[in-house]
Amino acid sequence: MTAPGNSTLLLTLLAAFIACTGYAAGRLHQWYRTGLDRDEAFRDGYDTATRSVFSLAARIMAPRRGDRTAISASAAVIVPPPAVVEGSAEPLPAAGPSGRHQVPDELVQAPTYRLPADRVARAKVHGAGGGVDAEVAARPTTRITVPKPRSS
């Protein structure tokens, strides 16, 4: 004869055993899948690195090949000049060497282009008209701090 509580105890132990077995099987499956994913990632990384090294080598070698004599085309390609279209706008004035900078004035006056007064005086284009103030020219140049290396 068996004790009345044995079936409950056996069912509890069986449920615990099945839960532990399922957990172990899940961990084993996870370990196996992670290994496959890791191997695939290593292969992909190796392939990518190999391609990038060879493409880098090809890019480095390309200018050297350009120095060699190239095969010239036997037939000359004739390109017709573009047609001139008459517009309603006035033609642009001919730009000559005026001695001024080519940056638009709104950019020159912007806060990012503001310099100390002595630097502005030294930055002016010679022969552009305005002269340098004697007071500004007599001032010493503004010093820009340069970080010094640490002593070991």
Residue pairs with C-beta under 8 A, 6 or more apart in sequence:
98 128
99 125
99 126
99 127
99 128
100 125
100 128
101 108
101 125
107 113
115 123
116 142
117 136
117 139
118 136
118 137
118 139
118 140
118 141
118 142
119 141
119 142
120 136
121 132
121 133
121 136
121 137
122 132
122 137
122 141
124 130
124 132
